[in-house]
Every structure is written in C-alpha cells, then in structure tokens.
Amino acid sequence: MTVFTLAQLAKELDAELHGDGAVQISGLGTLKSAGPGQLSFLANAKYRGYLEETKAAAVLCSPDQVAFSPVPALAVKDPYLAFARVTRHFDRMPVAVAGIHATAVVYPSAQIDASASIGPNVVIEGDAHVGANAVIMANVFIGARTSIGAGARIWPGVAIYHDVEIGPRCNVHANTVIGSDGFGFAPSSEGWIKISQVGGVKIGADSDIGACTTIDRGAIEDTIIGTGVIIDNQVQVAHNVVIGDHTALAGKVGISGSSKIGSRCLLGGAVGVAGHLEITDNVQVLGMSLVSGSITKPGVYASGAPVDEHARWRKNTVRARHLDDLFRRVKLLEKARDSE
C-alpha cells in the first residue's frame, strides 16, 4: 500500500502545511466520503459546507479556506491541480511486464523495443516500430510502417492503421480507431467513386485519446494532432484536420474534413465543426454549438439553445417562426417614420 506523510506531500506540492505533518495519507476521497488515511480537496468555495464537515485525514485547499478546515490542510494556489498531481501516487493501474505474449503476431520486419510490453493477440505488421516502455494491450492491431512512441499506452481493442505516428507517452483508450479512411467520395453517373486516402495520421507527444474515438487519415496530406491534446470518448476527427497543441475536445465533438483548430482551444460536448474552416488559438466553444464559419478572434462562443420548460419552449418556437415578418414590419415602420 502506498503511504505518504502530509509533510512529504507538502514538500512535493510546494504547499503550506497547516497541522500535523506526520499524518499518513494512503488514499483519496471526496469531502463527503473521505475517512481516515484519505486526502480530499476543495476547489470551489460553494462546497465549503462539505469541508467544514469532512472526516478526511487532510485536505488540499486555497489559503483563504484553511480556517474552515477541521482537519490538517495543505494550502495551495490551485487545489484541483495539486490534487491531480497527487492522484498519480495512488493509481491502481496494473504494472505491465516487458516482453511479447506468446499469442501475439509480430511480423519479422517490425521493430519492438525489448522493454515494451506486447499483450495477448496483438498484431503488429511489417516495418512497424514500438518504442521503449510502450504498453500494447490485448487485441490491438498496429498496421504497417506505424510508429508507437516511447512510453505510449495503447488499451485493448485499439485499431491503428498503416502509416500512423503516435508520439511518446500518448495514451489511447479502448476501441479507438486511428488512421481509418476519411469520408472521401466523388459522385459520378455510375455512383460514388472512392477517393483513396493516401495520407497518414501524426499525433504529438503526451496526447490522451478517449475510448471509441475515430481519427481519420488524411486524403493527401496527414491528419495532425498536436502535443498535449486531450480528446474525450466518441469524438470524430475527419481527414486532414489539424488540431493545435494543448487543445481539449469533449465527448461527441465532430470535426469535419480539412478544418484547423488552434492551440489551447476548448470544445464542449457535442460541438460540431463544419469543414474547411479555421478556429484561432484560445477559443472556447460551449457544448452543443455548431461552428459553421471560421473564428478569428479568441474568446468564448456558443450557439446551442439551453433546455427550457416544454410549454414555454413551444411558445417561443412558434414566435420564432414570425421573426422575419416582425423584422419586415419594423423596417416598414422605420421607413414611414423617416419619411415624415
């Protein structure tokens, strides 16, 4: 069992210790559920009531909340960030064992670092490369000439097609598909003619990709995901999309082909981005919004309608249908006024 003293954690986090530094921390919990030996945190002052009643062994909080804590506290500027750093010490993820499982199929020309872990039923095709300390879990497919960076972790059932580059320390969750064909077809009198997708996918270091997400390969040039990008579950990234460093995409975001998303952007759940447009750096788009044109100025954007009572929603929907008529009437009234 992993155990730290509060004094050790204070030193690691550069936190101000209030209380007994010998208190031992062996786990984590919420303010409501934590008990002896568990560390909790307060990141939002509106939950201070839970802090005042907590049974945790200690808490992380901002300096202005220390006085309300009935237990020892570590005062930090950003409690949520500090808590995130502490969680790594209590991660229960099984430790991977280096080596290639007997049931794995590895083509002779593939290069596998001796420190990598290759799980059951993995298939690694020719000229693929798996870097040092990478972990490839059960039933993963890695296509020809694909490169998996050092320390990357690929969870079960992931399919990575040919000519894909995944950077060091990336984390790709179960059943995600990387490098599938983009949705490229040309209409003809005979029906749809498929456009061969000859580009690849490049993903920068330290990016995290959720479960059941799809990242299509480029039609001609590569689809590019930057460094430190975080992508939630069930996200669709179409062909030739470019996503800048440290951008975050929440669940069910859909980005159409050849669009470019800047660095440090935040796209909320179910945001849709039309094709062939650009979003500049430092843009936040709220959930359920449709981005139908380029965004050239940093800031917060929204277009989704919030939920409302059904009766009022029906009334407002009916009224909205008359907006054009109302606009025309107002213009006529303005014209009549100006002519007087």
N, C-alpha and C positions, 0 to 999 in steps of 0.2 A: 504494500500500500504506500502511495506517495504521501509524504508528510512534510510540511514546511512550517517553520515558525513565522509568526507575524512579523518579527524583526527581519527575517530573511526576505519576505515579500516586500517589505517597506524599502529595503535596500535595492532590490531588483527594479522596483517601480519608481524609485526616487520619490517616495511618498512620505508624508509627515505622520509619524506614528503617535497615536493617542491611546494610551492604555498599556497593558502588559504585552511586551514583545515576545514573551515566552509562550503565548497562546499558540496551540498547534492547529494547523489547517490541513485537513485530509480530504476535503471535498468542497462542492459548490452547491448553492441553493438559492431560491428566491427569498425575498424578505419575509414572505408569508410562510414558506415551507421549511426554511433552513433551521437546523438544530445544532447541537454540539459538534464541533470539529468542522463546521461548514462556513465558508465565506460567501457573503452576498454583496449586493451593491445597490446604490440609489443613484440613478442618472436623471430622474425627473422629479422635481420638488413636489409635484402634486401627489406623489405616492409617499410623502413623508410620514403619514399616519402609519403605514406599514413599518417604516423604520423605527418609529417610537415603540412598536410592539414586538419587534423581531426577537427571535430566540437564537439567531445565528451566533457563531463564535466570534465573528468580527464582520465589519462591513467596509466597503470602499465607498467613499462619498466625497463631495466637494467640501472645501474648508468651511463654508457657511452652514453646512448641515451637521457638522461634528457634534455640536451642542445638543442635538436632538437624539443622538445615538445612545441607547442604554448599554451598548457593548463596545469593546475596543474598536477603533476605527483607523483606517488609512486614508488620509486626506490627499486627494489628487485633483488636478485641474479637470481631467476628463475621466470620470469613473467608468463609463462604458468602455472606453478604450483600454483602461487599465484592466478591467475585468476580462476583456478579450485576450489580453496577453497572459493573464493567469490561467485561462482555460486550457492552454497548451500543456500545462503540467498535469492535468487530470484527464487528458484524452484517453479513452479506453480502446482506441483502435488497435487491433491485433498487430503485433510486430511481424513484418514479412521476413521470410527466410530466403537468403540468396540461393539461386540455382534454378534449373529448368525442370518443371514437373515432367514425369515420365509420359504423360498423355499429351503433352504439348507437341505441336508440329512446327518445327523451325526449319526453314529452307537453308540449304548449305551456305548460300551466299549472304545470309543475314548475319549481322554482327551484334552480338549480345555481350554486354559487359559482364564480367564474372561476378560482380556484386549485385546485379539486377535479380529480381525475383519474377519468374515466369510461372503462372499458375496453371491449373488443370485445363486441358482442352483449348489452350490458346493456340492461334495460328499466326505465324509471322512469316510473311512472304519474302521473296528474294530481294537482296540488297537493302533490306530494312535495317535500321540501326536503333538499338535500345541502350541508353546511356547508363552511367554508373548510378547504382542505388535506385533505379527506377523500379516501380512495382506494377506488374501487369497481372491483373486478377483473372479469375476463371472465365473462359468462353469469350475472351477478347479476340477480335480479328484485327491484324495490322497488315495493311497492304504493301505492295512492292514499293521500294525506294522511300518509304516513310521513315521519319526520324522522330524518336521519342527522347526528349532531353533528360539530363541527369536529374535524379530525384523526383521525376514525374510519377504520378499515381493514377493509374487507369483502372477504374472499377469494373465489376463484372458486366459482360454483355455489350461492351462498347464496340462499335464497328468504326475503324479508321481506314479509309480507303487509301489508294496509292498516292504517292507524291504529296504527302502532308508533312508539315514540320510543326512539332509541338515542343515548345521551349522548356527550359529547365524548371523544375518544381511546379509544373502545372498539375492541376487536379481535375480529372474528367470523370463525372459520375455515371452511374449505371445506365446502360441502354441508349446512350447518346450516339449520334451518328455524325462523323466528321468526314467531309470530302465526297458526299453524295452528289449526284448530278444536279446542277441548277435547272430551274424550270425554263428551259430554252427550246422553243419550237418555232418553226417558220410555217405559215399557212400556205397551202398550195391547192390546186384543183383536185389533187389526189388525197387531201387530208393534211394532217400535221407532219412536218418533216423535222425530225430531231436534230438539234444542233449539238454536235459533240462538245463536251465540256473539257477543254484541254488544259485549263489552269489547275492550280492546286489550292491548298489552304496553308497559311502560315499563322501560328499562334505564338505570341511572345511569352517571355518568362513570367512565372508567378501568376498566371491566369487561372481562374476557377470556373468550371463549366458544369452546370447542374444536370440532373437526370433528364433523359428523354428530350434533349435539345438536339436540333439539327443545324449544322453549319455546312452549307453547300460549297462545292469547289467553284473556282472561277471559270467563266466561259472561255476566256483567252488568258487574261492575267489572273493573279491569285486573289482569293478572298483573304483579307488580312485582319487579324485580331491582335491588338497591341499588347503591351506589357501591363500586368496587374489588372487586367479586365476581369470583372466578375459577372457571370451570366447565370441566371436562375434556371429553374426547370421549365421545360416545354417552351423554349424560345426558338423561333425560326430566323436564321440568318441566311439570306439568299445569296446567290452568286455575285462575286465581285464587290461585295460590301466591304467597307473599311471601317474599323472601329478603333478609335484612338486610345491611348494609354489611360488606365485607371477609370474607365467608364463602367457604369453598372447598369445592367438590364434586368428588370424584374420579370416574374413569370408571365408567359404567354405574349411577350413582346414579339412583334413580327416586323422584320425589316426587309423591304423589297429590294430587288436587284440593283446593284451599282450605286447605292446610296452610301454616303460617307458621314459617319458620326464622329464628332470631335473627341478630344480628351476631357476627362473629368466630367462627363455628362451623366445624368441620371434619368433613366426612362422607366416610369412606373408600370405597374401591371397592365397587360393587355394593350399597351400603346402600339399603334400601327404607324409605320413609316412608309410612305409611298416611294416608288423607285426613282433613281436618277436625281436625287436632291442631296443637299448638304446641311448638316447641323453643325454649327460652330462649337468651339470649346465652351465648357462651363454652362451648359444648358440643362435645365431640369424640365422634363415633360411629365405632367401628372397623369395618373392612371386613366385608362380608357380613352385617351386622347388620340385623335388622328392627325398626323403631321402630313399635310398634303402639299406643302411648299417648303422651300429652304428656309432655315432660321439662321440669320447672320449676326444676331446680337445676343450675347449671353443674358441669361435670366430664367424666369420660371414661366412656363406656358401650359395652357390647358384648353381642352375643347369638349371633354366629356361632360354630360349633364348628370348632376348628382341625383340620387334617389329621392323621390317625393311621395307623399300620400297619393294613393291611386286616384281618388276623386279630383284632387287639385291638379294632378298630372294630366288627366283627361281634359279638364277645362283649359289648361294652358296650351295643350296640344291643339285644341280647336282654335283658340285665339291666335296661335302662331300661324295658322293657315291664312289668316286675314292680314298678316303683316304687310304684304305687298299692296293690297288695296288701301290699307291705312296710310302707307307711305305716299301713295299717289294722291290721296285726299289731302294730306298735309301739304304736299307740293302745290296743289291747286290753290289751297287757302293762302299759302305764302305768296304765290303769284298774284292772286287777287289783291292781297294787302299791299304788295309793292306797286301795283298799278294805280292805287288810289291817289 
